[in-house]
Structure formats: structure tokens, C-alpha cells
Amino acid sequence: MTNYELRMTYPRFWRSLQNKAVIRHLSFVILLCTTTLLFGQRTIKILYVGNSLTYSNDMPVMVEEIGKLQGVTIVSTVLANPDYALEDHLKAGKVIEELASNHYDFLVAQQGPSARPESQTNLMEFTQKFSAECKKNKTRLALYMVWPSKARSFDFEAVIHSYTNAARRTSSILCPAGRAWLVAWSRDPKLPLYGPDEFHPSVTGSFLAAMVIYGSLVEDNDWSLLGYDKLSVKKDVTEVQFDLLKKSAQVTIGH
């Protein structure tokens, strides 16, 4: 008996077969989705826009490594030039071209500390312009909060206010690395977060920033899979320091 004859002779039986086929198909889809969630098979694309505070110590690569250990594949593109502010990047035009030609889940942006009043105004203005461009291209904007130089450590609160205010005004994600530095120092004041020039980060400082950025973007504060023995930075960061950095990042993100 052909399918047509079966359908015409026994219509109820034929419908029951169809329903079972649909159920089997849905069951397969659910199983596939569940497997994806269980094994963390997720890929996100990040466009970094900033300056040397972004590319120092290959910080975006650190974020990728953290993601890999957590079961998340991260693909990064970096547009970063020495001493660049967001204004400079917009004038150069590469950011707009990149957003238009490639889809990104997140754009992580930073400039200098932006603590002084005129710098806060500049950060606010160009964060709003970046936000508009991101919305056009269905990309989430995230602000990577940095820190002042050691000589201007009194500017920490102003830096935190500047980046937090710009993120809130534009409904952007805040990656509060600068605040995490303060949290880490409250646990160990001698923690070497600055590099030799006492402004750019050490490997330790960059790794703390990377954890904050990763946790802020994926909204993941449970890093049980992030083991010290698997990290490439362990030649520069002790296991005691690693535990302190992880706890500081978790506290900061959960704040």
C-alpha cells in the first residue's frame, strides 16, 4: 500500500503517524539544544576598540582563553592604537566599516581614564555615538572601565564615576576592571597590577581585567571550570594571586 492509499484509507492512523514524527523531530531538537547547553558549545564575536590599555599583554587573547576553559568559543577582532580615544576611532572610520561588514555580538570600548570633567564629557558624547552605531548593527556595546596612573591614584573614584555614568546613560554593559583593581588591592595592597611605567597593566592587571570583561559579557560569575593549571599566565601569576584575582572579579561583577 502506498503512502497515498494509506492516508486515504486510514486517515486517523496516518495523522497519528504524522504526530509521532513531529514529536520525534521536536525531541531531537530539544536534545540538541540541551546538549549544547550542557557542553557549553557557544560562540561569541567581540570587537575591541581602544588603545594600549586594551592590547597590552594581549588581553583579548586572555579573554578567549578564559572562554575556552569555560566552554565558550570567543572570536576577537582588535582595533586599538596608542593614545587613541573613542573620538579618534570614529574619525578614522574603521569601526563603522567593521561593524557594517561583520556581525559582532559585542563591541568592547575604552579610552583613557577620563577622570577630568572635560574628559568625562568627551567619554559621554562618544559613548552615545558608539551606542547609536552599535544599535544600527544589532551589537551590544560594553564599556571597559580602566584606571588612572599610579601617580594619579586619587582619580580612581572619578574614573569609576565617568565610565559608570556613560554606561548607564546609554544602557551599555559595564566591564568595571578599574573597580576590580581596587577590590583586589583591598585584599592584597602589594598585588602588582601596574606594569613598569605605573600606568599600563602588568600581566596580573590585564588578567584581572580579562576576567571582568568575560564575566560581564556572558553574565557568568561561576568560574568553577577555570583552573589555575590550565592557564598560560601561570608563569607570571601565582596560584595564590590567581585565587585572589578570581574572587575579586566575582565580587566586582556581582556588586
DAHU-V408882 format. One record per helix or strand of 3 or more residues. SS is the DSSP state (2 for helix, 1 for strand). FROM is the first residue (numbers start at 1). TO is the last residue. If there is no record, write none. Layout:
BEGIN
ss:SS from:FROM to:TO
ss:SS from:FROM to:TO
END
This chain:
BEGIN
ss:2 from:3 to:9
ss:2 from:11 to:39
ss:1 from:42 to:50
ss:2 from:52 to:69
ss:1 from:72 to:80
ss:2 from:86 to:92
ss:2 from:94 to:101
ss:1 from:106 to:109
ss:2 from:117 to:136
ss:1 from:140 to:144
ss:2 from:150 to:169
ss:1 from:173 to:175
ss:2 from:177 to:187
ss:2 from:203 to:218
ss:2 from:228 to:230
ss:2 from:232 to:235
ss:2 from:239 to:253
END
